[in-house]
Amino acid sequence: MSDNRLLMLEAIARKRTIAASYNGQRIVLAPHLLYERHGDQYVAALNFGKVWRSDEAPRLGQFKLAGLASAELLDESFEPLTSFDGAVPREGDVAILAV
């Protein structure tokens, strides 16, 4: 099991934020769902650095676990989005763990 997967499982179970590098940028995520698609693992997470329009509700982004580098568990906890229902994004995706 990869270190990123273990870290993500802990973050989801404890509702703690994660900091990581993704596509060359440092991001802070609130992971809500770890799932598998076609043999690859992804996390559905709120990206705290994303800028939302004033009329747009925050929503979860999809991040490939293999693309997260230098991931670390932070001390900050989070409350799951009220709109999160635990469902996987696409038919055929397999849920591993959700908040």
HELIX and SHEET records of a PDB file:
HELIX    1   1 ASP A    3  ARG A   14  1                                  12    
HELIX    2   2 LEU A   65  GLY A   67  5                                   3    
SHEET    1   A 5 GLY A  61  LYS A  64  0                                        
SHEET    2   A 5 ASP A  40  ASN A  47 -1                                        
SHEET    3   A 5 GLN A  25  ARG A  37 -1                                        
SHEET    4   A 5 ARG A  16  TYR A  22 -1                                        
SHEET    5   A 5 LEU A  68  SER A  77 -1                                        
SHEET    1   B 4 GLY A  61  LYS A  64  0                                        
SHEET    2   B 4 ASP A  40  ASN A  47 -1                                        
SHEET    3   B 4 GLN A  25  ARG A  37 -1                                        
SHEET    4   B 4 VAL A  94  ALA A  98 -1                                        
END                                                                             
